[in-house]
């Protein structure tokens, strides 16, 4: 669902407007291409967080979903480039800690370019990343399928999966269209 964009800040949101949705974007700073663009239903009460990460981990769009009385949960849309170095993991740990600082109910969704159908990759990813940040992966089937392969590279993590299932319509509404 999430796809890397090749946009920059000189291209206005008006090019991507869809009635009833707000456009949210982040761009790679100082590099060609990269970044995320997503749409959120205008009727959903939300706040986009900016400046939560340093420049080395900038491919994320972070939204706090709110009600009239409280923060419901935080959704972070992530893109991890395929050949990311180990430092990306360290930046991801800090990202998750900062997300927890805003809200205890955290959902992280995105293209991680880590194939969790490969058992050895899954074990390494779980031991080095997921166990460290207390997140549960909720997708178990292939998300990228071709004639020659099937991979699970698009991940959906939750800090509280049972609560997420109760509020799934909010999550779906928050991630209706991600480009």
Secondary structure, 3 states (H helix, E strand, C coil): CCCCCCCCCCCCHHHHCCCCEEEEEEECCCCCCCEEEEEEECCCCEEEECCCCCHHHCCEEEEEEECCCCEEEEEEEEECCCCCCCHHHHHHHHHHHHHHHHCCCEEEEEECCCCCCCHHHHHHHHHHHHHHHCCEECCCCCCEECCCCEECCEEEEECCHHHHHHCHHHHHHHCCEEC
